[in-house]
Amino acid sequence: MFLVRRIYDVEPGKARQAATIIDKIGKAYEEAGTRSASRVYFNSGTTPGDKNTVVMEWTDETLETTYRTDRVRVDTGSLSDELSEISLGSRIEFWELITEEKYI
């Protein structure tokens, strides 16, 4: 089991707007059955930490390439366009979650 975390850097003052868009994108993937439920959180400067940052995370049983032929395409419509207008970039992290089967 893996935790996948995508971290977005957004324009100042746009973290809440970006979080709204990203949350809707996550719901579209979940409704299409291609991803587990996601959680989105943000910092627009009202809490300590990296400002103008939005994080989306979800879990997955396996890590697979996005270039696979059986990949289900999810139409996020204008949401992706809206996000690209206020996003300065993103990065992704992959974390393996401990399960009892992996105990030493």
PyMOL commands that set and color helices and strands:
alter all, ss='L'
color gray80, all
select helices_A, chain A and resi 15-31+78-86+100-102
alter helices_A, ss='H'
color red, helices_A
select strands_A, chain A and resi 2-10+39-43+53-60+87-96
alter strands_A, ss='S'
color yellow, strands_A
deselect
rebuild
show_as cartoon
